[in-house]
């Protein structure tokens, strides 16, 4: 005789009441045991600088328009949340339309009842408009969640309190001239294990050879490592060649100006590219027109 299983269905209203009761209980506990800012600063600093690896993971770097953008990472946000106490936080993917993924981060200070939600969008299409594979969509979604979580946390927990911890982390991670060679080799070894060449690293850092990586460049390179490990960026975002975006209107205007100076066969090719909107061939057509 088969055993009968009873499946209990909980209504949305019941779930809402359960969640409300949980939050009310957490708020009551937070009011009964308020945080100490002095203890928070001490605990956050001790955790964030416990060793070089942890300190390095507390900051990230990403290349943007020829510059390295640096900032506090999701790892530091996690440490800060843990040390600050009386906080509810998290992140999740809330939408995927086939072109972009939207992640939502939330942080709720239970003592002050200050709650912030942040949404972050990330493209899941390549330069040709083709949608990423399922695995890459998951990776992109995780990165978006990490960024949304980080941004929400630093909107609720005053960064004026966190700035000193962040600065100390960078000092510990940066090291000294004596430790530079060993740290540089360690960072290079990580990217080598991910099939990133020295040439790619040099191009992103805008240097001629890896021997030119000084303390400041090493700080940026370590930030790249943290960004990848923390899920805030991907190797593709950091090191993939940047494809120049060419506007079809600009291509059409330049073609009108220079079509009389190019061969008839080339003119027919460019007309076809423009008519069929062959984005993959825009750059080739633009380069040809500019050469005339």
Rosetta blueprint (number, residue, H / E / L):
1 X L
2 X L
3 X L
4 X L
5 X L
6 X L
7 X L
8 X L
9 X L
10 X L
11 X L
12 X H
13 X H
14 X H
15 X H
16 X H
17 X H
18 X H
19 X H
20 X H
21 X H
22 X H
23 X H
24 X H
25 X H
26 X H
27 X H
28 X H
29 X H
30 X H
31 X H
32 X H
33 X L
34 X L
35 X L
36 X L
37 X H
38 X H
39 X H
40 X H
41 X H
42 X H
43 X H
44 X H
45 X H
46 X H
47 X H
48 X H
49 X L
50 X L
51 X L
52 X H
53 X H
54 X H
55 X H
56 X H
57 X H
58 X L
59 X E
60 X E
61 X E
62 X E
63 X E
64 X E
65 X L
66 X L
67 X E
68 X E
69 X E
70 X E
71 X E
72 X E
73 X L
74 X H
75 X H
76 X H
77 X H
78 X H
79 X H
80 X H
81 X H
82 X H
83 X H
84 X H
85 X L
86 X L
87 X E
88 X E
89 X E
90 X E
91 X E
92 X E
93 X E
94 X E
95 X E
96 X E
97 X L
98 X L
99 X L
100 X E
101 X E
102 X E
103 X E
104 X E
105 X E
106 X E
107 X E
108 X E
109 X E
110 X L
111 X L
112 X L
113 X L
114 X E
115 X E
116 X E
117 X E
118 X E
119 X E
120 X E
121 X E
122 X E
123 X E
124 X L
125 X E
126 X L
127 X L
128 X L
129 X L
130 X L
131 X E
132 X L
133 X L
134 X H
135 X H
136 X H
137 X H
138 X H
139 X H
140 X H
141 X H
142 X H
143 X H
144 X H
145 X H
146 X H
147 X H
148 X H
149 X H
150 X H
151 X H
152 X H
153 X H
154 X H
155 X H
156 X H
157 X L
158 X L
159 X H
160 X H
161 X H
162 X H
163 X H
164 X H
165 X H
166 X H
167 X H
168 X H
169 X H
170 X H
171 X H
172 X H
173 X H
174 X H
175 X L
176 X L
177 X L
178 X L
179 X L
180 X H
181 X H
182 X H
183 X H
184 X H
185 X H
186 X H
187 X H
188 X H
189 X H
190 X H
191 X H
192 X H
193 X H
194 X L
195 X L
196 X L
197 X L
198 X H
199 X H
200 X H
201 X H
202 X H
203 X H
204 X H
205 X H
206 X L
207 X L
208 X L
209 X L
210 X H
211 X H
212 X H
213 X L
214 X L
215 X H
216 X H
217 X H
218 X H
219 X H
220 X H
221 X H
222 X H
223 X H
224 X H
225 X H
226 X H
227 X H
228 X H
229 X H
230 X L
231 X L
232 X L
233 X L
234 X L
235 X H
236 X H
237 X H
238 X H
239 X H
240 X L
241 X L
242 X L
243 X L
244 X L
245 X L
246 X L
247 X L
248 X H
249 X H
250 X H
251 X H
252 X H
253 X H
254 X H
255 X H
256 X H
257 X H
258 X H
259 X H
260 X H
261 X H
262 X L
263 X L
264 X H
265 X H
266 X H
267 X H
268 X H
269 X H
270 X H
271 X H
272 X H
273 X H
274 X H
275 X H
276 X H
277 X L
278 X L
279 X H
280 X H
281 X H
282 X H
283 X H
284 X H
285 X H
286 X H
287 X H
288 X H
289 X H
290 X H
291 X L
292 X L
